[in-house]
Amino acid sequence: MLKDYKNHKDDIMKVLERDAQLEKIEVAAELNDDLKHHSAIRRAINALKEYEQSLDIKLSEQEEAIVSQYTVSENLIHLLPKYLTVTEVGKLLSISPQMVRRKCMANEIEAHRTLNGKGKWRIPSSQFVSHPDLEELLLELQEQRQSSERLASVLLQDADEVKE
């Protein structure tokens, strides 16, 4: 088992070592060290995604769920709210919010409505834990939260200044 892991790790390292774009980033004069580091990370992610696609591995939903248990960052899972909004599920599934509502009504997505069936949809997030794009959504939610916290902090500072 460990040998298999080492082989997979070696394959991944070879992909990165052979990537010409990563080499260009290293010698780019217009990039400072921070920009080189950031650019290299983004390129490595893209190179590995390209490699994954080239393998053309087709996973069943059950296999995708198993893989996701090991690939979604544990640092992000705690950000997963109990319920997702119609808009968030739409982003996750790459469909419109209206289509999400239709799928909820057709019981294709587990959900219930508040206010005796007349309010907003409550869509349990647990059914999407294995979705391959969940981590991307969680990162977006984290950014929104941080942005809201920064705004609240600025507003509190302004309110304190007005008091003085």
N, C-alpha and C positions, 0 to 999 in steps of 0.2 A: 504494500500500500504506500509506504513512504517513498519507495522507488518510483512509483507512478506519479506521485506528487512532484518529485524532483524532475522527472521528465517533462511534466506540464510546465513547471516553473522555468526549465531550460528553454522550452519552446517559446514561452512568452518573452524571455530575455532576448532570444535570437530575433524575434519580431522587432523589438525595440532597437537592438543593435544595428539592424539592417535598414532602419528607416532613414531615408535620405533627408527628409524634412527636419528630423531632430538634429542632424548634423549641420544643416543650414542655420538653425536657431543658435547653435553653439558659437558660430562664427559671425553672426549678424552684428555689425557695428552699431546699428541704430538702437539695439536693445541693451538696456542696462542689466545688471545681474538679476534684479527682481523680475523684470519683464522676460528675461531668458528663462528663468525658473518657471514662471507662470505659463509662458508659451510652451515650454517643454512638457509640462504636466498635461495641458490641453491636447497637445499633439500625441502624447503617449496614449491618452484615453481614446482619441480617434483612431490611432493605429491599431489598438487592441480591439476596438469595435469592428474595424475593417477585417481584422484577422478572424474574429468570431463569425462574421458573416461569410467569409470565404470557406469556413469549415462546413457551412450549410447543414448544421445540425438541427433537426426538427424535433422539438420536444412536445410531448403531450401536456395537457393542462396539469395533470398530476406531477409529471416530471418538472414542469416549470415551477410549481408550488414548492417542490423539494429544493430545487436550485435556489429559489428566492430566499428560503430560510437561511442559506449560507452566504448570500451575496448582498442583501440589504444591510447597510451599515447599522450596527447596534446603537451608534450615537444618534441615529435619526429615528429609529423605531419609537423611541419615547415621545417623539413629536406627533405621532399618529393620533389624531383625535378619535374619540369614540364614534363620532358620526362625521361624514363628509357631506358637503353641499352638492347640489345638483351641478353647479358650475365646476367644482373640483372633480367630480366623477366624469363629467364631460371631457375635461382636459385629460384625465387619466385614460379614458377609453377613446379619445380622439373623435368624439361625437358632440353634437350640439346639446345644450341643456334641455331643449324641448324633446330630443330623442331620449335623453336620460329619463325624463318624466314619463314618456310613453313606455319605456322598458320597465319602469317601476310599476306603472299601472298594469302591465301585462305580466307582472311577477317574474320578469327575466332578471331583474335586479332586486335583491332583498331590500325592502324599504317599507316605511309606514308614514302616514301623514299626521301632523299634529292637529289640534283643534277639531277633534271628531271627524277627521278625514277631509277637512277643508283648508288646512294650513300648509306649511312647508313640508317638503319631504325630509325625513330623517333616514339617512342611508348608512347603515353600519359599515364602518371602515374595515372590519375584520374580514369581509369577503374579498378584499383587494390586497391582502398581505402578500400574496404570491404574484401580483401583477408586475411584469418586468419594468414598468415605468414608474412604480411607486416611489422609488428613491428620488427621482427627478421632481415629483410632486411634493415630496417632503422637504426637499431643498428649497423649493419655491415658497412653501408655507413658512419655513424657517426665515427666509428673507423677508417675507411680509411681516412676520412677527417682530423681527429686529427693526424694520423700518417703522413700524407702529411704536415700538418702544423708544426709538430715537425721537420721533415726533412728540410723544408724550413728555419726554424729558425736556425738550426745547420749550414746550408749552408751559410746563411747570416752572422752568427758569424764568420765562417771561412773566408769569403770574407772580412769582416772588419779587421780581424787579418792580412790578407795578405797586405791590404792597409797600415797598420801601420808599 
